[in-house]
Amino acid sequence: MNKTFKLGSIAGLKLLAKPTVLPSILLVWLLYSLLGRKVFKLKPEQAILGGLLATLLHWFNEFWHNLGHAQAAKQTGYPMSGVCFVGPLGSSLYPPDEPTLPPHIHVRRALGGPIASGILALVTGALALAAHSLGGIPFMAATLTCLDNLLVFTIGAFLPLGFTDGDTLLRYMNMNKRPSQWLTVAE
């Protein structure tokens, strides 16, 4: 089953989803609900509600990560066309007729997502610290959102796992001997 569902568009990016997203939502919700119960010591109904909120925030984090890629891509002059959600993650989409690009363009576009996620990790980390005294669902949601952005979308993005920004960076940074170009905008 290779079906793709069209979800509309946001910020000029078409949004697509594979059928694997639905079971992923349920699994992430279950995982976060268990964390709510075991780690955050919430009552069952609070853990389920907090798990749902953290799950929705996870997909927001994924979209935010791709907005970082989209912003970087736009600055290079070779913009993204959309995002395809697959399982618990997403993939940046570029125009199929895009010309062959120099390595520094690929590197710059790949760095955009982890940079955006790193910023969001800092913001949600501050929110988690502020929510610590409140406890409950606000603390759980802010903490899990911070950790998701830090561990999955920032640090995890650099791991060369075959489907991450880390693969793109390794491939193209080795081709490009001028690191000063990695963060520059279109000339």
C-alpha positions as a Markdown table, in Angstrom:
| # | Residue | x | y | z |
|---|---|---|---|---|
| 1 | Met | 0.0 | 0.0 | 0.0 |
| 2 | Asn | 1.8 | 3.1 | -1.3 |
| 3 | Lys | -1.1 | 5.5 | -1.0 |
| 4 | Thr | -0.5 | 9.1 | -0.1 |
| 5 | Phe | -3.2 | 11.4 | 1.4 |
| 6 | Lys | -3.3 | 15.1 | 0.6 |
| 7 | Leu | -3.9 | 17.1 | 3.8 |
| 8 | Gly | -3.9 | 20.6 | 2.2 |
| 9 | Ser | -1.2 | 23.2 | 2.4 |
| 10 | Ile | 0.2 | 25.6 | 5.1 |
| 11 | Ala | 2.8 | 28.4 | 4.5 |
| 12 | Gly | 3.0 | 27.5 | 0.8 |
| 13 | Leu | 3.9 | 23.9 | 1.6 |
| 14 | Lys | 1.7 | 21.0 | 0.4 |
| 15 | Leu | 1.1 | 18.5 | 3.2 |
| 16 | Leu | 0.9 | 14.8 | 2.5 |
| 17 | Ala | 0.7 | 11.8 | 4.7 |
| 18 | Lys | 1.3 | 8.1 | 4.3 |
| 19 | Pro | -1.1 | 5.5 | 5.9 |
| 20 | Thr | 1.7 | 4.7 | 8.5 |
| 21 | Val | 0.9 | 8.0 | 10.3 |
| 22 | Leu | -2.3 | 6.8 | 11.9 |
| 23 | Pro | -0.7 | 3.8 | 13.8 |
| 24 | Ser | 2.2 | 6.0 | 14.6 |
| 25 | Ile | -0.1 | 8.6 | 16.2 |
| 26 | Leu | -1.6 | 5.8 | 18.4 |
| 27 | Leu | 1.8 | 4.4 | 19.3 |
| 28 | Val | 3.2 | 7.8 | 20.2 |
| 29 | Trp | 0.0 | 8.6 | 22.2 |
| 30 | Leu | 0.4 | 5.3 | 24.1 |
| 31 | Leu | 4.1 | 6.0 | 24.8 |
| 32 | Tyr | 3.5 | 9.5 | 26.0 |
| 33 | Ser | 0.5 | 8.4 | 28.1 |
| 34 | Leu | 2.7 | 5.7 | 29.8 |
| 35 | Leu | 5.4 | 8.3 | 30.4 |
| 36 | Gly | 2.7 | 10.6 | 31.9 |
| 37 | Arg | 1.6 | 7.8 | 34.3 |
| 38 | Lys | 5.1 | 6.4 | 35.2 |
| 39 | Val | 7.4 | 9.4 | 35.0 |
| 40 | Phe | 5.2 | 12.3 | 35.7 |
| 41 | Lys | 3.0 | 10.4 | 38.2 |
| 42 | Leu | -0.3 | 11.6 | 36.7 |
| 43 | Lys | -3.7 | 10.1 | 37.3 |
| 44 | Pro | -4.7 | 7.8 | 34.4 |
| 45 | Glu | -7.1 | 10.3 | 32.8 |
| 46 | Gln | -4.5 | 13.1 | 33.1 |
| 47 | Ala | -1.8 | 10.8 | 31.6 |
| 48 | Ile | -4.1 | 10.0 | 28.6 |
| 49 | Leu | -5.0 | 13.7 | 28.1 |
| 50 | Gly | -1.4 | 14.8 | 28.5 |
| 51 | Gly | -0.3 | 12.0 | 26.2 |
| 52 | Leu | -2.7 | 13.2 | 23.5 |
| 53 | Leu | -1.5 | 16.8 | 23.9 |
| 54 | Ala | 2.2 | 15.8 | 23.7 |
| 55 | Thr | 1.3 | 13.6 | 20.6 |
| 56 | Leu | -0.2 | 16.6 | 18.9 |
| 57 | Leu | 2.8 | 18.7 | 19.8 |
| 58 | His | 5.1 | 16.0 | 18.4 |
| 59 | Trp | 3.5 | 16.5 | 14.9 |
| 60 | Phe | 3.7 | 20.2 | 15.4 |
| 61 | Asn | 7.4 | 19.7 | 16.2 |
| 62 | Glu | 7.9 | 17.7 | 13.0 |
| 63 | Phe | 6.2 | 20.4 | 11.0 |
| 64 | Trp | 8.2 | 23.2 | 12.7 |
| 65 | His | 11.4 | 21.2 | 11.8 |
| 66 | Asn | 10.4 | 21.2 | 8.2 |
| 67 | Leu | 9.5 | 24.9 | 8.3 |
| 68 | Gly | 13.2 | 25.4 | 9.3 |
| 69 | His | 14.2 | 23.4 | 6.2 |
| 70 | Ala | 11.7 | 25.4 | 4.1 |
| 71 | Gln | 13.1 | 28.7 | 5.4 |
| 72 | Ala | 16.6 | 27.7 | 4.7 |
| 73 | Ala | 15.7 | 26.3 | 1.2 |
| 74 | Lys | 13.9 | 29.6 | 0.4 |
| 75 | Gln | 17.0 | 31.6 | 1.3 |
| 76 | Thr | 19.1 | 29.4 | -1.0 |
| 77 | Gly | 16.8 | 30.2 | -3.9 |
| 78 | Tyr | 15.7 | 26.5 | -4.2 |
| 79 | Pro | 12.5 | 26.3 | -2.1 |
| 80 | Met | 10.8 | 23.2 | -0.8 |
| 81 | Ser | 7.4 | 22.2 | -2.2 |
| 82 | Gly | 6.0 | 20.3 | 0.7 |
| 83 | Val | 6.2 | 17.9 | 3.6 |
| 84 | Cys | 5.2 | 14.2 | 3.6 |
| 85 | Phe | 4.5 | 12.6 | 7.0 |
| 86 | Val | 5.6 | 9.0 | 7.2 |
| 87 | Gly | 5.2 | 7.1 | 10.4 |
| 88 | Pro | 6.2 | 9.3 | 13.3 |
| 89 | Leu | 8.3 | 11.6 | 11.2 |
| 90 | Gly | 8.2 | 13.6 | 8.0 |
| 91 | Ser | 10.2 | 14.2 | 4.9 |
| 92 | Ser | 10.9 | 17.4 | 3.1 |
| 93 | Leu | 9.7 | 17.5 | -0.5 |
| 94 | Tyr | 11.4 | 19.4 | -3.3 |
| 95 | Pro | 10.2 | 20.1 | -6.9 |
| 96 | Pro | 10.8 | 17.0 | -9.1 |
| 97 | Asp | 12.3 | 19.2 | -11.8 |
| 98 | Glu | 14.8 | 20.8 | -9.5 |
| 99 | Pro | 18.2 | 21.1 | -11.2 |
| 100 | Thr | 21.4 | 19.5 | -9.9 |
| 101 | Leu | 22.5 | 21.7 | -7.0 |
| 102 | Pro | 25.9 | 22.4 | -5.6 |
| 103 | Pro | 26.7 | 20.7 | -2.3 |
| 104 | His | 26.6 | 23.8 | -0.2 |
| 105 | Ile | 22.9 | 24.3 | -1.1 |
| 106 | His | 22.0 | 20.8 | 0.2 |
| 107 | Val | 24.0 | 21.4 | 3.4 |
| 108 | Arg | 22.3 | 24.8 | 4.0 |
| 109 | Arg | 18.8 | 23.3 | 3.5 |
| 110 | Ala | 19.6 | 20.3 | 5.7 |
| 111 | Leu | 20.8 | 22.5 | 8.6 |
| 112 | Gly | 17.6 | 24.6 | 8.6 |
| 113 | Gly | 15.5 | 21.9 | 10.3 |
| 114 | Pro | 17.8 | 21.2 | 13.2 |
| 115 | Ile | 18.5 | 24.9 | 13.8 |
| 116 | Ala | 14.7 | 25.6 | 14.0 |
| 117 | Ser | 14.2 | 22.6 | 16.3 |
| 118 | Gly | 17.1 | 23.6 | 18.5 |
| 119 | Ile | 15.5 | 27.1 | 19.0 |
| 120 | Leu | 12.2 | 25.4 | 19.8 |
| 121 | Ala | 13.9 | 23.1 | 22.3 |
| 122 | Leu | 15.3 | 26.2 | 24.1 |
| 123 | Val | 11.9 | 27.9 | 24.2 |
| 124 | Thr | 10.0 | 24.8 | 25.4 |
| 125 | Gly | 12.8 | 24.0 | 27.9 |
| 126 | Ala | 12.2 | 27.4 | 29.4 |
| 127 | Leu | 8.5 | 26.7 | 29.4 |
| 128 | Ala | 9.1 | 23.4 | 31.1 |
| 129 | Leu | 11.1 | 25.1 | 33.8 |
| 130 | Ala | 8.4 | 27.6 | 34.3 |
| 131 | Ala | 5.7 | 24.9 | 34.4 |
| 132 | His | 7.6 | 22.7 | 36.9 |
| 133 | Ser | 5.9 | 24.4 | 39.8 |
| 134 | Leu | 2.5 | 23.7 | 38.2 |
| 135 | Gly | 3.3 | 20.1 | 37.6 |
| 136 | Gly | 0.6 | 18.0 | 35.9 |
| 137 | Ile | -0.2 | 18.2 | 32.2 |
| 138 | Pro | 1.5 | 21.5 | 31.5 |
| 139 | Phe | 4.8 | 20.3 | 32.9 |
| 140 | Met | 4.5 | 17.0 | 31.1 |
| 141 | Ala | 3.7 | 18.5 | 27.7 |
| 142 | Ala | 6.4 | 21.2 | 27.9 |
| 143 | Thr | 9.0 | 18.7 | 29.1 |
| 144 | Leu | 8.2 | 16.1 | 26.4 |
| 145 | Thr | 8.1 | 18.8 | 23.7 |
| 146 | Cys | 11.5 | 20.1 | 24.8 |
| 147 | Leu | 13.0 | 16.6 | 24.8 |
| 148 | Asp | 11.3 | 15.7 | 21.5 |
| 149 | Asn | 12.9 | 18.8 | 19.9 |
| 150 | Leu | 16.2 | 18.3 | 21.5 |
| 151 | Leu | 16.7 | 14.5 | 21.1 |
| 152 | Val | 14.7 | 13.7 | 18.0 |
| 153 | Phe | 14.7 | 16.9 | 15.8 |
| 154 | Thr | 18.0 | 18.5 | 16.8 |
| 155 | Ile | 20.6 | 15.9 | 18.0 |
| 156 | Gly | 18.8 | 13.0 | 16.3 |
| 157 | Ala | 18.6 | 14.8 | 13.0 |
| 158 | Phe | 22.4 | 14.7 | 12.8 |
| 159 | Leu | 22.6 | 10.9 | 13.2 |
| 160 | Pro | 23.4 | 9.2 | 9.9 |
| 161 | Leu | 20.5 | 6.7 | 10.0 |
| 162 | Gly | 19.8 | 6.5 | 6.3 |
| 163 | Phe | 16.8 | 8.9 | 6.4 |
| 164 | Thr | 18.0 | 11.9 | 8.4 |
| 165 | Asp | 19.5 | 15.3 | 7.8 |
| 166 | Gly | 22.8 | 13.7 | 9.0 |
| 167 | Asp | 23.0 | 11.6 | 5.9 |
| 168 | Thr | 22.5 | 14.7 | 3.7 |
| 169 | Leu | 25.1 | 16.6 | 5.7 |
| 170 | Leu | 27.7 | 13.8 | 5.5 |
| 171 | Arg | 27.2 | 13.3 | 1.8 |
| 172 | Tyr | 27.4 | 16.9 | 0.8 |
| 173 | Met | 29.9 | 18.3 | 3.4 |
| 174 | Asn | 32.4 | 15.8 | 2.2 |
| 175 | Met | 32.0 | 17.1 | -1.4 |
| 176 | Asn | 32.2 | 20.8 | -0.3 |
| 177 | Lys | 35.6 | 22.0 | 0.9 |
| 178 | Arg | 34.3 | 25.5 | 1.7 |
| 179 | Pro | 32.5 | 25.4 | 5.0 |
| 180 | Ser | 31.9 | 29.2 | 4.8 |
| 181 | Gln | 29.2 | 28.5 | 2.2 |
| 182 | Trp | 27.2 | 26.1 | 4.4 |
| 183 | Leu | 25.3 | 28.9 | 6.1 |
| 184 | Thr | 25.2 | 31.5 | 3.4 |
| 185 | Val | 22.1 | 32.6 | 1.5 |
| 186 | Ala | 21.6 | 32.7 | -2.2 |
| 187 | Glu | 24.1 | 34.9 | -4.0 |
